[in-house]
Protein backbone atom coordinates (compact mmCIF):
# COMPACT_ATOMS: atom_id res chain seq x y z
CA UNK A 1 0.00 0.00 0.00
CA UNK A 2 1.49 3.33 -1.12
CA UNK A 3 1.82 6.40 1.06
CA UNK A 4 -0.84 8.17 -1.06
CA UNK A 5 -3.34 5.44 -0.10
CA UNK A 6 -2.22 5.02 3.49
CA UNK A 7 -2.06 8.72 4.42
CA UNK A 8 -5.81 9.51 3.97
CA UNK A 9 -6.78 6.34 5.88
CA UNK A 10 -4.48 7.24 8.78
CA UNK A 11 -5.79 10.80 8.62
CA UNK A 12 -9.34 9.45 8.92
CA UNK A 13 -8.54 7.51 12.08
CA UNK A 14 -6.72 10.52 13.52
CA UNK A 15 -9.83 12.66 13.02
CA UNK A 16 -12.00 9.96 14.60
CA UNK A 17 -9.72 9.82 17.64
CA UNK A 18 -10.01 13.60 17.92
CA UNK A 19 -13.82 13.16 18.19
CA UNK A 20 -14.53 15.06 14.97
CA UNK A 21 -18.07 14.19 13.73
CA UNK A 22 -17.97 10.99 11.67
CA UNK A 23 -19.47 12.51 8.51
CA UNK A 24 -16.92 15.32 8.53
CA UNK A 25 -14.08 12.83 9.15
CA UNK A 26 -15.08 10.77 6.12
CA UNK A 27 -15.54 13.77 3.83
CA UNK A 28 -12.30 15.53 4.79
CA UNK A 29 -10.18 12.34 4.62
CA UNK A 30 -11.77 11.41 1.31
CA UNK A 31 -11.15 14.83 -0.21
CA UNK A 32 -7.56 14.70 1.01
CA UNK A 33 -7.08 11.35 -0.72
CA UNK A 34 -8.74 12.57 -3.92
CA UNK A 35 -6.46 15.61 -3.89
CA UNK A 36 -3.38 13.40 -3.61
CA UNK A 37 -4.47 11.24 -6.54
CA UNK A 38 -6.34 13.58 -8.86
CA UNK A 39 -5.45 17.07 -7.79
CA UNK A 40 -7.63 20.01 -6.76
CA UNK A 41 -10.00 19.83 -9.75
CA UNK A 42 -10.92 16.21 -9.01
CA UNK A 43 -11.56 16.78 -5.31
CA UNK A 44 -13.62 19.94 -5.96
CA UNK A 45 -15.61 18.17 -8.68
CA UNK A 46 -16.55 15.37 -6.29
CA UNK A 47 -17.43 17.89 -3.57
CA UNK A 48 -19.72 19.80 -5.95
CA UNK A 49 -21.73 16.82 -7.17
CA UNK A 50 -21.72 14.18 -4.41
CA UNK A 51 -23.93 15.82 -1.73
CA UNK A 52 -26.94 16.26 -4.02
CA UNK A 53 -26.50 12.95 -5.82
CA UNK A 54 -26.30 11.15 -2.49
CA UNK A 55 -29.23 12.62 -0.57
CA UNK A 56 -31.32 13.04 -3.72
CA UNK A 57 -31.79 9.27 -3.82
CA UNK A 58 -35.45 8.20 -3.66
CA UNK A 59 -34.55 5.23 -1.46
CA UNK A 60 -33.14 7.54 1.22
CA UNK A 61 -36.53 9.17 1.79
CA UNK A 62 -37.38 6.04 3.78
CA UNK A 63 -35.12 7.23 6.61
CA UNK A 64 -36.76 10.60 7.44
CA UNK A 65 -40.22 9.00 7.27
CA UNK A 66 -39.31 6.26 9.75
CA UNK A 67 -37.55 8.79 11.99
CA UNK A 68 -40.63 11.03 11.90
CA UNK A 69 -42.86 8.06 12.75
CA UNK A 70 -40.70 7.29 15.79
CA UNK A 71 -40.74 10.91 16.97
CA UNK A 72 -44.54 11.12 16.69
CA UNK A 73 -44.88 7.92 18.73
CA UNK A 74 -42.47 9.17 21.41
CA UNK A 75 -43.80 12.72 21.68
CA UNK A 76 -47.45 11.61 21.86
CA UNK A 77 -46.89 9.10 24.65
CA UNK A 78 -47.72 5.99 22.61
CA UNK A 79 -44.45 4.36 23.68
CA UNK A 80 -45.23 4.93 27.39
CA UNK A 81 -48.64 3.31 26.89
CA UNK A 82 -46.94 0.21 25.51
CA UNK A 83 -44.81 -0.12 28.65
CA UNK A 84 -47.80 0.49 30.93
CA UNK A 85 -49.71 -2.32 29.23
CA UNK A 86 -46.78 -4.77 29.31
CA UNK A 87 -46.16 -3.90 32.96
CA UNK A 88 -49.69 -4.92 33.95
CA UNK A 89 -49.49 -8.25 32.12
CA UNK A 90 -46.14 -9.28 33.62
CA UNK A 91 -46.33 -7.66 37.07
CA UNK A 92 -47.42 -10.83 38.88
CA UNK A 93 -44.21 -12.62 37.82
CA UNK A 94 -40.92 -12.33 39.68
CA UNK A 95 -38.94 -9.89 37.55
CA UNK A 96 -42.07 -8.99 35.60
CA UNK A 97 -40.96 -5.41 34.96
CA UNK A 98 -37.74 -6.69 33.39
CA UNK A 99 -39.77 -8.92 31.03
CA UNK A 100 -42.05 -5.99 30.31
CA UNK A 101 -39.04 -3.81 29.51
CA UNK A 102 -37.74 -6.30 26.93
CA UNK A 103 -41.15 -6.70 25.31
CA UNK A 104 -41.78 -2.96 25.34
CA UNK A 105 -38.39 -2.25 23.76
CA UNK A 106 -39.26 -4.70 20.98
CA UNK A 107 -42.61 -2.99 20.52
CA UNK A 108 -41.05 0.45 20.42
CA UNK A 109 -38.50 -0.90 17.95
CA UNK A 110 -41.38 -1.83 15.66
CA UNK A 111 -42.35 1.85 15.43
CA UNK A 112 -38.99 3.46 16.04
CA UNK A 113 -35.89 1.92 14.46
CA UNK A 114 -33.70 3.90 16.89
CA UNK A 115 -31.89 2.02 19.63
CA UNK A 116 -30.70 5.13 21.45
CA UNK A 117 -34.22 6.62 21.54
CA UNK A 118 -35.58 3.34 22.91
CA UNK A 119 -32.84 3.12 25.55
CA UNK A 120 -33.42 6.75 26.57
CA UNK A 121 -37.17 6.31 26.97
CA UNK A 122 -36.92 3.03 28.86
CA UNK A 123 -34.03 4.34 30.94
CA UNK A 124 -36.13 7.26 32.13
CA UNK A 125 -39.38 5.32 32.64
CA UNK A 126 -38.69 1.63 33.37
CA UNK A 127 -35.39 1.72 35.28
CA UNK A 128 -36.49 4.17 38.02
CA UNK A 129 -39.71 2.17 38.53
CA UNK A 130 -37.79 -1.11 38.82
CA UNK A 131 -35.28 0.36 41.27
CA UNK A 132 -38.07 1.88 43.40
CA UNK A 133 -39.68 -1.56 43.69
CA UNK A 134 -36.43 -3.17 44.85
CA UNK A 135 -34.95 -4.51 41.62
CA UNK A 136 -31.18 -4.87 41.48
CA UNK A 137 -29.71 -1.91 39.59
CA UNK A 138 -27.48 -4.13 37.42
CA UNK A 139 -30.50 -6.16 36.35
CA UNK A 140 -32.62 -3.08 35.66
CA UNK A 141 -30.07 -1.02 33.74
CA UNK A 142 -28.47 -4.00 31.98
CA UNK A 143 -31.82 -5.30 30.73
CA UNK A 144 -32.98 -1.91 29.45
CA UNK A 145 -29.63 -1.17 27.75
CA UNK A 146 -29.58 -4.53 25.97
CA UNK A 147 -33.28 -4.54 25.06
CA UNK A 148 -32.90 -1.13 23.43
CA UNK A 149 -30.72 -2.73 20.75
CA UNK A 150 -33.74 -4.67 19.46
CA UNK A 151 -34.90 -1.47 17.76
CA UNK A 152 -32.24 -1.70 15.06
CA UNK A 153 -33.07 -5.30 14.16
CA UNK A 154 -36.87 -5.33 14.28
CA UNK A 155 -38.19 -3.39 11.28
CA UNK A 156 -38.24 -0.54 10.57
CA UNK A 157 -34.47 -0.64 10.97
CA UNK A 158 -32.44 2.36 9.83
CA UNK A 159 -29.13 0.39 9.77
CA UNK A 160 -30.74 -2.22 7.48
CA UNK A 161 -31.98 0.54 5.18
CA UNK A 162 -28.51 2.09 5.01
CA UNK A 163 -26.97 -1.33 4.35
CA UNK A 164 -29.46 -1.89 1.54
CA UNK A 165 -28.50 1.42 -0.07
CA UNK A 166 -24.75 0.82 0.29
CA UNK A 167 -24.91 -2.80 -0.91
CA UNK A 168 -27.62 -2.11 -3.53
CA UNK A 169 -29.93 -4.76 -2.05
CA UNK A 170 -33.71 -4.83 -1.72
CA UNK A 171 -34.69 -2.72 1.28
CA UNK A 172 -38.05 -4.50 1.44
CA UNK A 173 -36.39 -7.92 1.76
CA UNK A 174 -33.90 -6.62 4.32
CA UNK A 175 -36.64 -5.17 6.53
CA UNK A 176 -38.66 -8.38 6.36
CA UNK A 177 -35.49 -10.40 7.04
CA UNK A 178 -35.16 -8.75 10.44
CA UNK A 179 -38.55 -9.99 11.69
CA UNK A 180 -37.69 -13.59 12.69
CA UNK A 181 -34.22 -12.79 14.13
CA UNK A 182 -35.82 -9.90 16.03
CA UNK A 183 -38.45 -12.18 17.58
CA UNK A 184 -35.81 -14.76 18.47
CA UNK A 185 -33.61 -12.09 20.06
CA UNK A 186 -36.55 -10.74 22.08
CA UNK A 187 -37.42 -14.21 23.43
CA UNK A 188 -33.74 -14.91 24.14
CA UNK A 189 -33.38 -11.71 26.19
CA UNK A 190 -36.46 -12.61 28.23
CA UNK A 191 -35.00 -16.09 28.78
CA UNK A 192 -31.72 -14.54 29.96
CA UNK A 193 -33.65 -12.45 32.50
CA UNK A 194 -35.50 -15.59 33.67
CA UNK A 195 -32.34 -17.59 34.37
CA UNK A 196 -30.59 -14.57 35.88
CA UNK A 197 -33.39 -14.09 38.40
CA UNK A 198 -33.77 -17.82 38.97
CA UNK A 199 -30.17 -17.92 40.16
CA UNK A 200 -30.79 -15.20 42.76
CA UNK A 201 -34.42 -14.36 43.60
CA UNK A 202 -33.31 -11.35 45.63
CA UNK A 203 -32.52 -9.55 42.35
CA UNK A 204 -36.19 -8.92 41.60
CA UNK A 205 -39.37 -8.98 43.69
CA UNK A 206 -42.90 -9.99 42.73
CA UNK A 207 -44.85 -6.82 42.09
CA UNK A 208 -48.58 -6.17 42.47
CA UNK A 209 -51.18 -8.38 40.81
CA UNK A 210 -53.92 -7.23 38.45
CA UNK A 211 -57.28 -8.75 37.58
CA UNK A 212 -57.93 -10.26 34.18
CA UNK A 213 -60.33 -7.41 33.43
CA UNK A 214 -57.60 -4.87 34.12
CA UNK A 215 -55.18 -6.79 31.89
CA UNK A 216 -57.63 -6.84 29.00
CA UNK A 217 -58.34 -3.15 29.44
CA UNK A 218 -54.59 -2.41 29.34
CA UNK A 219 -54.31 -3.86 25.84
CA UNK A 220 -55.42 -0.47 24.59
CA UNK A 221 -51.76 0.44 24.95
CA UNK A 222 -50.75 -2.17 22.39
CA UNK A 223 -53.22 -1.63 19.59
CA UNK A 224 -51.60 1.55 18.17
CA UNK A 225 -48.36 -0.37 17.71
CA UNK A 226 -50.24 -3.18 15.94
CA UNK A 227 -51.94 -0.72 13.59
CA UNK A 228 -48.66 0.96 12.71
CA UNK A 229 -46.84 -2.36 12.22
CA UNK A 230 -49.66 -3.61 10.01
CA UNK A 231 -49.48 -0.43 7.95
CA UNK A 232 -45.72 -0.67 7.46
CA UNK A 233 -44.89 -4.39 7.27
CA UNK A 234 -48.19 -5.39 5.67
CA UNK A 235 -47.63 -3.00 2.80
CA UNK A 236 -44.05 -4.16 2.26
CA UNK A 237 -44.71 -7.91 2.58
CA UNK A 238 -47.76 -7.87 0.33
CA UNK A 239 -45.87 -5.94 -2.32
CA UNK A 240 -48.63 -3.34 -2.39
CA UNK A 241 -46.23 -0.59 -1.35
CA UNK A 242 -42.53 0.16 -1.57
CA UNK A 243 -40.60 0.67 1.68
CA UNK A 244 -40.67 4.42 1.08
CA UNK A 245 -44.44 4.43 0.61
CA UNK A 246 -44.91 2.21 3.67
CA UNK A 247 -42.73 4.53 5.75
CA UNK A 248 -44.81 7.53 4.68
CA UNK A 249 -48.06 5.69 5.49
CA UNK A 250 -46.60 4.64 8.85
CA UNK A 251 -45.68 8.24 9.71
CA UNK A 252 -49.12 9.47 8.68
CA UNK A 253 -50.89 6.69 10.63
CA UNK A 254 -48.85 7.51 13.74
CA UNK A 255 -49.68 11.21 13.44
CA UNK A 256 -53.41 10.49 13.05
CA UNK A 257 -53.44 8.12 16.03
CA UNK A 258 -51.48 10.59 18.13
CA UNK A 259 -53.80 13.48 17.26
CA UNK A 260 -57.10 11.61 17.59
CA UNK A 261 -56.50 9.30 20.56
CA UNK A 262 -53.65 10.98 22.45
CA UNK A 263 -54.68 14.58 21.74
CA UNK A 264 -51.13 15.54 20.72
CA UNK A 265 -51.08 19.30 20.21
CA UNK A 266 -49.41 21.06 17.29
CA UNK A 267 -46.53 22.23 19.48
CA UNK A 268 -45.55 18.59 20.05
CA UNK A 269 -45.97 17.90 16.33
CA UNK A 270 -43.52 20.72 15.63
CA UNK A 271 -41.09 19.38 18.26
CA UNK A 272 -41.23 15.89 16.72
CA UNK A 273 -40.69 17.26 13.22
CA UNK A 274 -37.72 19.39 14.37
CA UNK A 275 -36.03 16.45 16.07
CA UNK A 276 -36.62 14.35 12.95
CA UNK A 277 -34.85 16.96 10.80
CA UNK A 278 -31.84 16.98 13.15
CA UNK A 279 -31.57 13.19 13.25
CA UNK A 280 -32.01 12.83 9.50
CA UNK A 281 -29.44 15.55 8.82
CA UNK A 282 -26.90 13.76 11.01
CA UNK A 283 -27.47 10.48 9.16
CA UNK A 284 -27.32 12.14 5.74
CA UNK A 285 -24.07 13.94 6.56
CA UNK A 286 -22.52 10.59 7.45
CA UNK A 287 -23.75 9.06 4.18
CA UNK A 288 -22.44 12.02 2.14
CA UNK A 289 -19.05 11.74 3.82
CA UNK A 290 -19.03 7.99 3.23
CA UNK A 291 -19.70 8.49 -0.47
CA UNK A 292 -16.86 11.00 -0.79
CA UNK A 293 -14.51 8.60 0.99
CA UNK A 294 -15.90 5.82 -1.21
CA UNK A 295 -14.79 7.68 -4.35
CA UNK A 296 -11.28 7.78 -2.93
CA UNK A 297 -11.37 4.02 -2.26
CA UNK A 298 -12.69 3.36 -5.76
CA UNK A 299 -9.94 5.38 -7.43
CA UNK A 300 -7.27 3.62 -5.40
CA UNK A 301 -8.89 0.17 -5.91
CA UNK A 302 -8.60 -0.60 -2.20
CA UNK A 303 -11.78 -2.77 -2.07
CA UNK A 304 -10.73 -4.82 -5.11
CA UNK A 305 -7.17 -5.28 -3.86
CA UNK A 306 -8.36 -6.23 -0.39
CA UNK A 307 -10.86 -8.72 -1.80
CA UNK A 308 -8.15 -10.26 -3.99
CA UNK A 309 -5.73 -10.47 -1.06
CA UNK A 310 -8.24 -12.21 1.18
CA UNK A 311 -9.35 -14.46 -1.66
CA UNK A 312 -5.76 -15.65 -2.10
CA UNK A 313 -5.38 -16.54 1.58
CA UNK A 314 -5.12 -20.28 2.16
CA UNK A 315 -7.99 -20.37 4.66
CA UNK A 316 -11.57 -21.63 4.21
CA UNK A 317 -14.56 -19.35 3.69
CA UNK A 318 -15.70 -19.72 7.30
CA UNK A 319 -12.28 -18.54 8.47
CA UNK A 320 -12.55 -15.37 6.38
CA UNK A 321 -16.06 -14.82 7.72
CA UNK A 322 -14.73 -15.22 11.27
CA UNK A 323 -12.12 -12.51 10.61
CA UNK A 324 -14.81 -10.16 9.28
CA UNK A 325 -17.03 -10.84 12.31
CA UNK A 326 -14.11 -10.11 14.64
CA UNK A 327 -13.53 -6.84 12.77
CA UNK A 328 -17.13 -5.76 13.36
CA UNK A 329 -17.01 -6.75 17.03
CA UNK A 330 -13.85 -4.68 17.58
CA UNK A 331 -15.18 -1.65 15.67
CA UNK A 332 -18.45 -1.90 17.59
CA UNK A 333 -16.57 -1.21 20.81
CA UNK A 334 -15.47 2.20 19.54
CA UNK A 335 -17.81 3.47 16.80
CA UNK A 336 -21.46 4.20 16.05
CA UNK A 337 -23.24 1.46 14.07
CA UNK A 338 -24.10 3.73 11.12
CA UNK A 339 -20.50 4.89 10.86
CA UNK A 340 -19.34 1.27 10.92
CA UNK A 341 -21.69 0.38 8.09
CA UNK A 342 -20.69 3.22 5.79
CA UNK A 343 -17.00 2.57 6.45
CA UNK A 344 -16.97 -1.21 6.07
CA UNK A 345 -19.75 -2.37 3.75
CA UNK A 346 -17.94 -1.19 0.57
CA UNK A 347 -14.99 -3.32 1.71
CA UNK A 348 -16.63 -6.39 3.24
CA UNK A 349 -19.65 -6.83 0.96
CA UNK A 350 -17.73 -7.87 -2.18
CA UNK A 351 -15.62 -10.27 -0.11
CA UNK A 352 -18.59 -11.94 1.54
CA UNK A 353 -20.62 -12.27 -1.67
CA UNK A 354 -17.59 -13.64 -3.54
CA UNK A 355 -17.46 -16.41 -0.92
CA UNK A 356 -21.05 -17.35 -1.76
CA UNK A 357 -22.82 -15.94 1.28
CA UNK A 358 -26.31 -14.48 0.87
CA UNK A 359 -26.24 -10.63 0.84
CA UNK A 360 -29.58 -10.33 2.71
CA UNK A 361 -28.33 -12.71 5.40
CA UNK A 362 -25.09 -10.73 5.72
CA UNK A 363 -27.05 -7.50 6.24
CA UNK A 364 -28.94 -9.02 9.17
CA UNK A 365 -25.74 -10.57 10.55
CA UNK A 366 -23.85 -7.28 10.73
CA UNK A 367 -26.93 -5.64 12.25
CA UNK A 368 -26.76 -8.22 15.06
CA UNK A 369 -23.06 -7.40 15.38
CA UNK A 370 -23.97 -3.71 15.59
CA UNK A 371 -26.40 -4.60 18.40
CA UNK A 372 -23.55 -6.18 20.32
CA UNK A 373 -21.38 -3.11 19.77
CA UNK A 374 -24.07 -0.89 21.30
CA UNK A 375 -23.63 -2.56 24.71
CA UNK A 376 -19.91 -3.40 24.79
CA UNK A 377 -17.36 -1.12 26.50
CA UNK A 378 -15.75 1.32 26.21
CA UNK A 379 -18.23 3.08 23.88
CA UNK A 380 -21.45 1.08 24.34
CA UNK A 381 -23.80 3.91 23.35
CA UNK A 382 -26.97 2.30 24.71
CA UNK A 383 -25.43 1.82 28.15
CA UNK A 384 -24.38 5.48 28.29
CA UNK A 385 -27.81 6.67 27.11
CA UNK A 386 -29.78 4.49 29.54
CA UNK A 387 -27.37 5.37 32.36
CA UNK A 388 -27.77 9.09 31.72
CA UNK A 389 -31.57 8.80 31.54
CA UNK A 390 -31.81 6.78 34.77
CA UNK A 391 -29.10 8.64 36.72
CA UNK A 392 -27.30 5.36 37.52
CA UNK A 393 -23.49 5.08 37.06
CA UNK A 394 -22.50 3.69 33.67
CA UNK A 395 -20.25 1.02 35.20
CA UNK A 396 -23.38 -0.54 36.75
CA UNK A 397 -24.86 -0.84 33.28
CA UNK A 398 -21.76 -2.44 31.76
CA UNK A 399 -21.63 -4.97 34.60
CA UNK A 400 -25.24 -5.87 33.85
CA UNK A 401 -25.08 -6.39 30.07
CA UNK A 402 -22.48 -9.15 29.69
CA UNK A 403 -25.10 -11.94 29.83
CA UNK A 404 -26.93 -10.30 26.94
CA UNK A 405 -23.67 -9.96 24.98
CA UNK A 406 -23.09 -13.71 25.36
CA UNK A 407 -26.69 -14.41 24.36
CA UNK A 408 -26.36 -12.25 21.25
CA UNK A 409 -23.18 -14.07 20.25
CA UNK A 410 -24.97 -17.42 20.60
CA UNK A 411 -27.83 -16.20 18.39
CA UNK A 412 -25.28 -14.93 15.87
CA UNK A 413 -23.74 -18.42 15.80
CA UNK A 414 -27.16 -19.95 15.14
CA UNK A 415 -27.66 -17.48 12.28
CA UNK A 416 -24.39 -18.65 10.73
CA UNK A 417 -25.32 -22.32 11.10
CA UNK A 418 -28.94 -21.75 10.02
CA UNK A 419 -29.01 -18.82 7.57
CA UNK A 420 -32.66 -19.61 6.85
CA UNK A 421 -33.47 -17.73 10.06
CA UNK A 422 -32.85 -14.54 8.09
CA UNK A 423 -33.52 -15.65 4.51
CA UNK A 424 -36.73 -17.70 4.71
CA UNK A 425 -39.25 -14.89 5.18
CA UNK A 426 -37.81 -12.46 2.60
CA UNK A 427 -37.65 -15.41 0.20
CA UNK A 428 -41.45 -15.36 0.19
CA UNK A 429 -41.47 -11.85 -1.36
CA UNK A 430 -41.61 -11.78 -5.13
N, C-alpha and C positions, 0 to 999 in steps of 0.2 A: 504494500500500500504506500503510495507516494505521499510526500509531505503536503501536496495540494489537496489530497483527499483527507488525510488525517487531521490537518489543522482545523477545518470547519467542524469536524466531529468533536474534537477536543474542546473547541471554543463553545460548542453547544453544551457540553457537560459542565464547563466552567460557569456558564450563565445559569444553568439549573442549580448548581451549588450556591450561587449568589442569590438564589430565590427570586430571580427575574421571572415574571409570568411566562408560563410554558409557551403560549402562542407567540410571544415576542422572541423568546429564545430560538424557536424553530425558524421564524422568519429571518431574524438577523443572521443566524449561523448559515442558513441557506443562501441568503444574498451574498454573504462573505465568500462562500464556496463558489457561487456562480461568477462572482467578480474575479476570483483567481483563475477560473477556467475560461470564461468567455469575455471578460472585461466589463467595463461600466455599462455599455449599451445592452449587453445581454441581461445583466442583473436588473437594470431599470425597466427593460421590456417585460420581464417576468413580473416585476412589482406593479406595473401598470395594468396588466391584464388578469393576473391570477385572482385578486380579491373578488372581482365581479363574477368571473367564470366559476369560482368555487361556490360562493353563497347563492348564486343565481340558479343553482341546480333545483329542479322541481322536487327531487327526492328529499332534499334537506328541509323542505317545508313541514315534513313530518315532525321534526324536533320541536319547533316553537309551538305547534298544536298540542303535542303531548305535555310539554312543559306548562302551557296555559291550563290544560285540563287538571294537572296536578295542583296548580296554584288555586284554581277555583275550589277544588275539593278541600284544600287545607284552610283557605280563608273563610269558607262558609261553615266549617265545623263538621263536615261529613266524616272526615277521618276520625275525629273524636267520638262520633256516634258509633263507628265501627268498633272501637275499643270498648266503649261502654256496653255494647251488646255482647261482645266476646267475653268480657269480664263476668257478666251475669251467668252465662252458660257454663263457665269453668270455675266459678268461685267456690263451689262445694268440694273441689278436689284440692289435695295438698299441692301447693305450687300452682294453683289455678291461674293466678295472674301472670305467671311466666308463660304458661301455655297460651293464654289470651294474647300476650304480647307478640308471640311468634305468629299466631294466626292473624292478628291485626296487621302486623308488618307485611305479611303476604297480601292481605286485602288492600292495604294502602299501595303496595307495589303494583297491584293490578290497575290502579288509577293514577299512579305517580310516575314510576320509572326512575325516581331519584332516591338513591340510598341515603345520602346525607340528609335530605328533607325528612325521610322516614325516621332516621335515627334521632334527629332533632325533636320531632314531634313526640315520639315515644319516650325519649329521654326526659322531656319536660312533663309528660303526663303519666306514663306508666311507672317509671323508676321511683319518683317520690311516693306514689301510692303504695308500691311494694315495700319500700323501706319503712313507711309509717306503720304498716301492718306487721312488721317484724321479719321481712325477708332479708336474707344475707345480701349485702351490697354487691359482692362479687357475682352472685347469681343474677341479681336484678340488672346490673349494668352490663354484664357479659352477655346475657340473653338478648337484651335490647340492641346492643351494638352489633351482634352477629345477625339477628333477625332483620335488621335494617338492610343488610346486603341482599336480601331476597328481591328487593325492588328492582335491581338491575338484571335479574334473570327472568322473573315473571313479566310477561309483556303487559304494557308497552315498555320496552327496554331501550333507553337511549344508546348505551354501548353497542347493542346488537344492531341498531340502525346505522351507527357510525361504521361498524365493521362491514355491514352490507354495502355501504357507499364506497369504502376504501377497497374492498375486495371484489366489488361489482357483482354481488350476489343478491338474490331475491330477498328484499326486506320482509315481504309477507311470510315467506318460508322460515326466515330466521326468527321472526316474532312467534310464530306458531311452534317452532322448535324448542322454545324456552318453556312451554307450558308443562310438559311432563317432568323435565328436570327440576322445574320450580316447585311442583307439587311434592316430588320426592325429597327435595331439600327441606321444604317446610315440615314434612312428617319426620324427617331425620332430626331436625333441630328440636322438635317436641319430644322425640325419643331420648335425645341427649339430656334434656331437662329432667325427664322422668327418672333416668338412671342416676343422674347427679343427686336428685333429691332422695331417691331410694337409699343411697349410700349414707346419707346424713339427714334425717327428717327435721333436724333443728334448723336447716337452711331455709325452710319455707313452712308457714303455718297453713291450717285450713281456714279459709275465710268464711264469711257469712253464706247462708244458704238462701236460695230463692225458690218460690213456687213455680210450678210448670206454667201457670198462667203468666207470671212475670217474665219467664224466659221467652214464651211465645211473643209477648208484647214487645220484648227487646229486639226482636228480629227486624223491626222497622229500621234499625241502624245498619242492617246489611243490604236491604233491597236497593238503595242507590248504587252501591258498588256493583251489584248484579246487573242492573240496567246498563250501567256504563260499560262493563265488561262485555255484555251481550252486543252493545252497539259497536264496540271496537273489534273484538275478536270474531264475532259473528259475521260482520261485513267482510273481514279479511279471509276467514276460512271458507266462506261460501263463494268467494270470488266475485261477490256483488260490488265490492268497493276495493280500491287500492288502499295501501297503508296510509297514504296522505289523506284520502277522503275519509277513511275511518277515524283518523286522528282528529280531523275537523269536526266530524259528527260527534265524537266523544267529548271534545271541548264544548261544543254547543249543548249537548245533553247535560253535561255537568253544570253549565251556567244556568240552564232552565231549571234543573232540580234545585240548585242552590237558591235561585231567586224565588221559586214558587213555594218550596217546602221549608227552606231554612231562612227565608226572608233576608237574604244577603243584600245589603244596601249598595248603592252605586259607588260609594267611597271604597268599599272592600273590593268591588270589581276593578276599580282603578288601581288599587294596591296590588292585586293579583296580576293585572296586566303589566304593571311596571316591573315587578319582580321577574316576570316571564321574559321581558325584554332584556333585562340584565343577565339572566342565566343564559339565554339564547346567544347573546352577544359574546359572552365568555366562550361558549362552545364553538361558535363560528370563528372567533379569532384563532383558537387552537387549530381548527381545520384549515384555515387560510395559511397559517404558519407551516402546518404539516405539508401542504401542497407545495409551498415554496421550497421547503427543504427536500421534498420529493423530487422536484426538478433537478436539484443538485445531485441527488443520488442517481437519477436516471442518466444524467450526462456523464457521470463518472462510472456508471455500470456497476455500482457496489452491490445491488441486489442480485444481478446475474452472476457476478464473480463469487459472491458468498454462496449462492445456491450451487454453483459448480464445485466449489471447494468442499462443501458438505456432502454433495453427491459423490465425490471421489473418495470420501473417507471409507475405510474398510470396517464399517460398523453397520448393523442391521437397521431397518427403518424405525423399529421401536426405540433403538438407542438414540437416534437423531431426535425423535419425538421427545424422549426423556430430557435431552439437553435443552430443547425449546421450552418445555414445561418448567425446568429449573430456571431458565432465563426469566420467564414471566413471574415466577414466585419471588425471585430476587428483586426485580424491578418493582413488584407490587409493594415491597417493604418501603420504598422511597418515593414513588410517584403516583399521581392520580391516574385512575383507570383509563380515562379518555386520552390523556397524554401518552400512556403506554400503547394504546391501540394505534394512534396516528404515527407513533414512532416505529413500531415493530411490524405491523401488518404488511406494509410494502416489502419487508425483508423476509418474514416468516411464511407468508401465504404461498408464494411460489415454491418454496421448499416443501411445505407440507403437501400441497396438491401434487407435486412431482413424485412424491412417495406413495401416492394413491389414496390418501385420506380424503374423506368427504369434506368439502368446504363449509357446508352448513353445520356439520358436527364440530368442526374446528372453531367456528364462531361461538358456539355454545360453550365449548371447552375453555376457551380463553376468557369467556365471561365468568365462568366458575372460578378461574384462576384470579380474575380481577376481584371477585368476591372475597377470596382469601386475603388478597393484598389489602383490602379495606379494614381488616381487623388484625393485621400483623404489625408488630413494632418494627422500626421506631416511628413510622408515619401512618399508622392505621387510622385513616381519616374518620371512620365511623365511631371509633372509640373516643377520639378527641371531641367529636360533635356531641355524642351522647353524654360524655363526661361534663362538657361545658353546660349542656342543657339541664343536667340533673344536679350540678354543683358537687359532684363526687370526684375525688382525685383520679387522674387518668390511669395511674398505675393499678388501681383497683379494677378498672375495666380490662386492662391487658391481662391481669391475672385471672380474669373470669372468662376469657374468650378461647383459651387454648383447646378446650374440649370441642368447641365448634370448628376450630381450624382442623383438628384431626378428623372430625366427621366430614368436613368438606373435601379433604384429601381422599377419604375412603370413597365418597360418591364420585369424585373425579376418576378414581381407578375403575369403578364400575362403568363409567361412561366410556372409558378406553376399551374395556373388555366387551361391553355391550353397546356399541354405537347406536343401535336401534332406539335406545332411550331418547336420543335427540333427533333421529332421522325418520322414525316411523310416522309420526303425525304430519310433519310437513310433506312427506311422501304422498299423502292423500290429497294434496292440493294440485290441481291441474290447470 
